[in-house]
Amino acid sequence: MSSSAEVAGVPIDKADKEMFGPDDGGPITKVDLAKYYSDVAEVMLPHTRDRPISMQRFPDGIAAESFYEKKYPDHFPDFVEAVRVATQDGDQDQVMINNAQSLVYLADQASITPHTWLATSADLDHPDQLIVDLDPSVPGIDAVRKATVMVGELMEELGLRAFVKTTGSRGYHVQVPLIVDHDFDEVRDFARNCARALVDRDPELLTIEARKNKRGNRVLIDIARNAYAQTAVPPYAVRSRPGAPVAAPITWDELSSTDPRDYTMTSVRNRLAQRDDPWAGIARHRQGIDQAMETLAKL
């Protein structure tokens, strides 16, 4: 039986459709997802605004097939803004999340997780963030925490302010807000050199080898997201995994006691009711990497 609801003024069709069933830590319905995104919109929007996104859509919930959609669908309402993007298949319009209604509407479209660009519509060729993804090759929280700390310490050595978040999956993201003055190739080269320096410091713990059969038990320092049109999960996005974990900004002090999947839609709401977003005002900390490049070359 179909049902409908309204969240933040946006109609939710088939509101009772289960996106996460009992076997996946649910039930969590489409309207539950829409209400969550409405509740966190104020803190999430600064991290999504003006960025093209890739929509990860699950028409029949996470237990069924999903697909990624980048092109702006013709039937989307006017309040969902778009930006023209150059792709290998020619220019196309892609969705941006610039208001709470857009977050809710994407939930109505069974898009559980939006994935955002590392650049904004103001300059799509020059990123305003650098992201290092710490991905454990095998389960083991201690190794990936140690690797994450090492990334943060290196950034501090280089004079850069870095922030950390859980991914809602297996690892953590370290993010450095950037002044928009280098293109993607330059930022990715810098990130790659940082990764190589870290591997030199602890080759038994860390690797930059993307192939799983060559990683062994080491933690992958993944810098591949630092490229044109690549995306990353933004803060407060729900992940399509059992229990509906959420990618959550944390402080460096919290890293030692926070698992990558600790935060859920419920616990994030409770956390935000008690404290401010740890990444509030992150854009004010944008920094250049010219001096960091020089320092890294001397290490």
N, C-alpha and C positions, 0 to 999 in steps of 0.2 A: 504493500500500500504506500503510495507516494504521500509526502508531506511537504509543507513549505513553511518558511519562517522569514524573519527579517532581522538583520544585524547591521547596525550603523547605517540604516536606511537602504541597505542593499538586500534584495530578495534572495533567499537561499532555496534553490530548488532541490527536491529530494533531501530535505534537511536531515532525515533520520537514516540516511545511507551510512553504513559503517565503513569508515576509512581504516580503522584499526579494529579487527574483530577480537573476540575473547582469547583466541590463540596468540594474538599479537599484543597482549597487554591492554586490550580495550574492554568493553566497546567504547570507541571514540567515534562519534558521528561527524558528518560534514558540518552541522551547525555548531558542534563543540569546537571544531577547528576554526570556524569563522569567528566565534566568540573569543577564542584565545587571541587570534590576530587583531581583533578589535581592541582587546584589553591591553596589548603590548605595543600598539601602533605608535604611541607617543615616543617610546624609547627606541623602537626599531626603525622608524622612518629616517632618522639622521644617518643610518647606516645603509639605506637603500636608495635614498632620494637621488634622482637624476642619473641613475645607473641602468644601462640596459640589463635585462635579466634573461635567464633561460628558465622556463617553467618545467618543473618535473611533475607530470600529471598522472594520477592514478584513478581512472574512471570507475573502477570497481574495488577500490581499496588496495592496501599494500600487499595483500595476498595474491592479487591478480597482476596482470601485465601493466607496465607503465610505459610512458614515452616522454621524451624531451621535446619541447616546442619553443622556438626562438622567435619566429615570425609573428607579428601582431595579427591576430585573427580579425577578420572583417566584422564579426558580430560583437566585438567588445564595445562597451559603452564609452562615451566621450570622457568620462572622468578618469579613465585609465589612459594615461599619457603614453606617447610613443616618441622614439628618436630614430632618425635615419642612420643606418649602420652599413658600412662597406663590408661585404662578405665575399667568399670565393664564388658564390653563385650570383653576384651582383648586389646592388644596394637593396636593402629591405628595412621596413619599420620593425622595431622591437619594443617590447613593453618596458615601461619604467614604473616603479612603485613610489609615487609621490604623495599619496594621501591614504588615510585609513580605509576609505571605501575600496581602493584598489587591492589592498591586502585581503579584505573580506571577499571581494569579488573573485580573486584568484582561488580562495578556499572553496567558493561556490563552484568553480571550474575544476575542482578536484586536484588543484595544484598544491600539494602538501608543502613542498620546499622550493622557494625561489632561489636561484643562484645568480649572484651579482657580478658584474664586471669590476675590474680593479681601476677603472677610469670612469669619469663622468661625461655626460653629454656636452659639457663645456669644452672638452678636449679628449676625444676618444683615443688618440694616439699616444697620450702621455699619462701614465698611471699616477694616482695620488695615494697609492698604498703598495707596499711590498708585503707579500705573505709567504711565510715558511710553514709548510705542513709537516708535522712530525707524525709518521705513520709506522707503527710497530709491525715487524714482519711476523711475529708470533705474539700471542697474548702475553702480557706482562707489563703491568703499570709502572713498575719502578724504572725500567729501562727508558720508556718514553717520557716519563717525568724528568729523568736525568738529562735526556737529550734536549728537552724543551728548555730546561734551565741553562744548558750550555749555549743555546741560541741566544737567549736573553742576555747572558753574560757577555757574549761576543758583541752584541749590538751595543751594550753599555761601554765596552772597551773602545768601540768605534765612535762613541759620542752620540749614539742614536737612542731615542726613547722608543721602547718597544712595549707592546701590549699583548696579552695572552687571553685566549678563549678556549673553552671546550668545543669540540666539533659535533658532539652528539653521536659520534661514531667511535673510532678506536683511538684517536689521538687528540692533539691540540694544534691550534694555529697560533703562530707568533706573527703579529702584524706591526708594521712600521708605517706611520702616516708620513706621506711625502709631499714636499713642495713639487708642483708640476713643472719640472724643468729637464727631465730626461725621458727619452722614449722607452718603449717596452724592452727593446733589445739591450739597452744600456742598463736598465734596472735588473733584467734577468741575468745579465753577465755579472753584475755585482752580487746578486743573490747566489749565483753559482760559485763565485769565488769565496763567498762566506761559507758555503757548504763544504767546499774543498778544504778550507782552513780548519773547519771543525772536524772533518774526517781525519785530517793529519793529527789532530790532538788526541783522538780516541778511535782508531780504526777498528777496534773490536766491538765498539758500541754502535758506531754510525756508518752509514753508507750513502752514496749518491747513485747507486746502481738501481735503476728502475725495474729491471727484470726480477721477478720474485725468486726465480731459481738461482739467482746469483747473490741474493741478499743474505742468505743464511739466517741467523737469529738477530741480525742488526736492525736498528731503527733507520728507516729511510728519511733523509732530509729532502723533501720534495719541494722543488722551487718551480715546477712546471706551470703553476698558475700565473706566473709573472710574464705573461705573453698576451699579445693582442687577442681579444675576444674570448680569452679564457675566463673562467668564473670561479667563485668560491662561495660557500654557504655563509650568509651574513649572520650577525648576532641576532638571536631570538627566533631564528627559523626552526621549525619542527622538522625532524628527520624521519624518513620512511623506514623506521626500524621498530621492532617490538618495544612497546612501552612509550612510543612517541617521544624519544629524548629530544632535547632542545640544545642548539648551539648557544652557549652562554658565556658572555664576558666575565672574567674573574680577575682578581688581583694576583700578583706574583706570590704573595704570601699564602693565598688559598690553593696554589697549585699542588702542594704536597698532600693535601687532604681532599682533593676533588678529582673524581673519576671522570673521564670524557663523556660518560652517559649519565652522570648523576642528575642532571637537571631535566625536569619534565614540565609540561604545561602548567601543572598545579604548583610545583615548587618554584618555578620562575615567577609566577604571580605572587606567591608568598614572599619571595626574596625582594621583589620590587616594591612591595608594600612596606618593607622594613628598611630598605636602603636604596640609594640612588644607583643608577647604571654605572658600573665601574669604568665604562668607556664614554661616559658623558663628556662632551667637549673634546673628543679625540682629535677633531679637525684643527683645533687650536695648537696642536703639537706637531703640525706638519714641519718637516725638516728636509734640508738638502743632503745629498750623499756625496758631494764632491770631496769634502774633507775626509769622510769615512773611507772613500775609495783609496785616498792617499795613505791613510793610516793602515788599512788592510794590506796594502802592497808592502808595507814595512814589516809586518808581523812575520 
